[in-house]
Amino acid sequence: VLVHEAEAIPLLMKWKSRQQRYQTFIFTHKDSGIHSLGDLIGKRIAFEHDASFSSYFLPKMVMEKAGYNFNAIESTKAELAADKINYAFSRNEKNNLLWVHKQLVEAGALNNGDWENPNRVPESLKSDLRIIHRTDLYPRALELVSPRLDPAVRHALKAFLLSLDYEDDHDVMKRYEKTTGFEEPVTELSDLLQEIYSYRKASSE
């Protein structure tokens, strides 16, 4: 929205918590009998909350673009739509994991960083789970600047951020959203932002 409606300029891509890119894993209990996204029709999936990119916006976008329709439910015990994928918000990644493990829902959605973090997904629970879908990789975060910012200042800021070293500048980088590095925007970034913006705009109409 900032890029397309306020003409904000993507200055750099930011790495957060050592993640340069991330993707969503859609997973289920190994005993669920679910092996594909199509198997989720009439079933329940747990998303984290409606402000989560990797555990709501991205998986929902991917599945709706694939032709699946959704039905929001208030709790795991709510009546389900038989012809749609029913979703409820778990509120945090640990609930998301536990709801699937306890089979309160048939599937959940977490980003690969959470999935690979033993503090978020312990190996003792992961062994009971199975990934059924992986989305494409997306930039972890972006640094945006106003189009009204003096170009000389913009270039100086960009050069400074790229000069930061995680080992030498660890303290200040960690305080800034657990940043671990910066890089030049990838060539496909414009297409990714257009995809996200177009989907959001269509969903809100």
C-alpha positions in Angstrom: 0.0 0.0 0.0 2.8 2.4 0.9 4.6 1.7 -2.4 1.6 1.8 -4.7 -0.5 4.5 -3.0 2.1 6.7 -1.3 4.9 6.1 -3.8 7.3 5.0 -1.1 10.6 3.7 -2.5 11.9 0.3 -1.5 15.4 1.2 -0.4 16.7 -2.2 0.8 15.6 -5.6 1.8 16.2 -6.3 5.5 17.1 -9.5 7.2 15.4 -10.2 10.5 16.5 -12.8 13.0 18.9 -14.1 10.3 16.1 -14.6 7.8 16.8 -13.1 4.3 13.7 -14.7 2.8 10.8 -16.6 4.3 8.0 -18.8 3.2 4.9 -20.3 4.8 4.6 -24.0 5.6 1.1 -25.4 5.8 1.2 -28.5 8.0 -1.1 -31.1 9.5 -0.9 -34.0 11.9 0.6 -37.0 10.4 -2.5 -39.0 11.3 -5.0 -36.5 9.8 -5.3 -38.2 6.4 -4.7 -34.8 4.7 -2.1 -34.7 2.0 -3.0 -31.7 -0.1 -4.6 -28.3 0.0 -7.7 -29.7 -1.6 -8.1 -32.1 1.4 -8.7 -29.0 3.6 -12.1 -28.2 2.0 -14.7 -28.6 4.8 -11.9 -28.8 7.3 -10.2 -26.2 9.6 -6.9 -24.4 9.4 -5.3 -22.2 12.1 -3.9 -18.8 11.1 -2.0 -16.7 13.6 -3.8 -13.4 13.5 -5.1 -11.0 10.8 -1.9 -8.8 10.9 0.4 -11.8 10.1 1.9 -11.9 6.6 3.3 -15.4 6.8 0.5 -17.0 8.9 -2.5 -15.4 7.4 -2.1 -13.1 4.4 0.3 -15.2 2.3 -1.2 -18.6 2.7 -4.7 -17.3 2.2 -3.6 -15.4 -0.9 -1.9 -18.5 -2.3 -4.8 -20.7 -1.7 -7.5 -18.3 -2.9 -5.4 -17.7 -6.1 -5.5 -21.5 -6.5 -9.3 -21.4 -6.4 -10.1 -22.3 -2.8 -12.7 -20.3 -0.9 -12.5 -19.5 2.8 -15.0 -19.3 5.7 -14.0 -17.5 9.0 -15.0 -19.2 12.2 -14.9 -17.9 15.7 -13.6 -21.0 17.4 -12.4 -24.5 16.6 -15.9 -25.9 17.6 -17.9 -23.6 15.3 -20.1 -25.0 12.6 -18.1 -25.6 9.4 -18.8 -24.7 5.8 -18.6 -28.0 3.9 -17.5 -26.4 0.6 -14.9 -24.0 1.9 -11.7 -24.0 4.0 -12.6 -22.9 7.5 -10.1 -20.8 9.4 -9.8 -19.5 12.9 -7.1 -17.3 14.5 -4.9 -19.0 17.1 -3.3 -15.7 18.2 0.3 -16.9 18.3 2.6 -19.5 16.7 2.7 -21.8 19.7 -1.1 -22.1 19.8 -1.0 -22.7 16.0 1.3 -25.6 16.6 -0.6 -27.0 19.6 -4.0 -26.8 17.9 -2.8 -29.0 15.1 -0.9 -31.4 17.4 -3.9 -31.8 19.6 -6.0 -32.1 16.4 -8.3 -29.3 17.4 -7.8 -28.2 13.8 -6.7 -30.2 10.7 -4.0 -27.8 9.6 -1.9 -24.8 10.6 0.4 -22.2 8.9 3.8 -21.1 10.2 6.8 -19.5 8.5 9.9 -21.6 8.0 11.8 -19.6 10.6 9.3 -20.6 13.3 9.2 -24.2 12.0 12.9 -24.6 12.2 13.2 -22.9 15.6 13.1 -25.7 18.3 11.9 -23.1 20.9 8.8 -22.6 18.7 8.4 -26.1 17.3 10.1 -28.7 19.5 11.4 -31.8 17.8 9.2 -33.9 20.1 6.1 -32.4 18.5 7.4 -31.9 15.0 7.8 -35.6 14.5 4.0 -35.9 14.7 3.4 -33.3 12.0 3.7 -33.3 8.2 4.1 -30.3 5.8 1.7 -30.5 2.9 2.5 -27.2 1.2 5.3 -24.7 0.9 4.8 -21.2 -0.6 7.3 -19.4 -2.6 10.0 -17.4 -0.8 9.3 -13.7 0.0 11.6 -10.9 1.3 11.6 -11.0 5.1 11.3 -7.2 5.4 11.7 -4.0 3.5 13.2 -0.6 4.3 11.1 2.1 2.6 11.7 5.8 2.2 9.5 8.7 1.3 9.7 9.9 -2.4 10.2 13.4 -0.9 13.4 12.5 0.8 16.4 14.3 -0.7 18.1 11.8 -3.2 21.5 12.6 -1.7 20.2 11.7 1.8 18.5 8.5 0.4 21.8 7.3 -1.2 23.8 8.1 1.9 21.3 6.2 4.1 21.4 3.3 1.8 25.2 3.2 1.7 25.4 3.5 5.5 22.9 0.6 6.1 24.8 -1.6 3.6 28.0 -0.8 5.5 26.7 -2.2 8.8 28.3 -5.5 9.9 26.4 -7.9 12.1 29.5 -8.8 14.1 30.8 -5.2 14.5 27.4 -3.4 14.8 25.5 -6.2 16.5 24.0 -4.2 19.4 22.5 -1.4 17.3 21.2 -3.8 14.7 19.6 -6.1 17.2 17.8 -3.2 18.8 16.3 -2.4 15.4 13.8 -5.3 15.1 16.5 -7.9 15.5 18.1 -6.9 12.2 21.0 -9.1 11.0 21.7 -7.5 7.6 20.6 -5.5 4.5 20.8 -6.2 0.8 19.8 -4.6 -2.5 16.2 -5.3 -3.6 15.9 -8.3 -5.9 14.7 -7.7 -9.5 11.5 -9.5 -8.9 10.5 -7.4 -5.9 8.3 -5.1 -8.0 6.3 -8.1 -9.2 6.0 -9.5 -5.7 4.7 -6.2 -4.3 2.3 -5.8 -7.3 0.9 -9.4 -6.6 0.4 -8.6 -2.9 -1.2 -5.2 -3.6 -3.5 -6.5 -6.3 -4.7 -9.3 -4.1 -5.3 -7.0 -1.1 -7.2 -4.5 -3.2 -9.4 -7.2 -4.7 -10.1 -8.8 -1.3 -11.2 -5.5 0.2 -13.7 -4.7 -2.6 
